[in-house]
Amino acid sequence: MQTPLNKSAQAPPLAVGLSEAARLLGISKSLAYKLAASGEIPTIAMGERRKIVPMAAIEKLVAQWDSQ
């Protein structure tokens, strides 16, 4: 019999939606959408409307913003 994985033991997501990206970056959702539209926040299109942000891109942005 296998033991179910503990939620805390799960790997972090590889990408998140723009709302979650905004929360992680400490910015408003509207600013996140503007930065995504300008290309400053890289996104991946999931269908026609949904866009996701790779966690690697969020980590890179945090590092860039911290160094400024």
C-alpha positions in Angstrom: 0.0 0.0 0.0 1.3 3.4 -0.9 1.2 6.4 1.4 -0.4 9.5 -0.2 1.9 12.5 -0.7 1.7 15.2 1.9 0.7 18.5 0.3 3.7 20.3 1.8 6.0 17.7 0.1 4.6 18.6 -3.3 6.9 20.5 -5.7 6.0 24.1 -6.3 4.1 24.9 -9.6 6.2 25.6 -12.7 3.8 28.4 -13.7 1.0 30.5 -12.2 -1.8 32.7 -13.4 -1.3 36.5 -13.7 -3.3 37.1 -10.5 -1.0 34.8 -8.5 2.0 36.3 -10.2 0.9 39.7 -9.1 0.5 38.5 -5.5 4.0 36.9 -5.6 5.6 40.0 -7.0 3.7 42.3 -4.6 2.0 44.4 -7.3 -1.6 45.0 -8.2 -3.3 42.7 -10.7 -3.9 45.7 -13.1 -0.1 46.4 -13.1 0.7 42.8 -13.7 -1.6 42.7 -16.7 0.0 46.0 -18.0 3.5 44.6 -17.6 2.4 41.3 -19.3 0.9 43.3 -22.2 4.2 45.3 -22.6 6.3 42.1 -22.4 8.0 42.9 -19.1 6.4 39.9 -17.5 6.8 37.0 -19.9 3.6 34.9 -20.3 2.6 31.7 -22.0 -0.8 31.6 -23.7 -3.1 28.8 -22.6 -5.9 29.0 -25.1 -7.3 32.3 -26.3 -7.7 34.1 -23.0 -5.7 32.5 -20.2 -2.0 33.4 -19.7 0.4 31.9 -17.3 3.7 33.1 -16.0 6.6 30.7 -15.5 7.9 30.7 -11.9 11.5 31.1 -13.3 10.4 34.4 -14.9 8.9 35.6 -11.5 12.2 34.7 -9.7 14.2 36.6 -12.4 12.0 39.7 -12.1 12.3 39.7 -8.3 16.1 39.5 -8.6 16.1 42.3 -11.2 13.8 44.5 -9.1 15.9 43.9 -6.0 19.1 44.9 -7.7 17.6 48.3 -8.8 
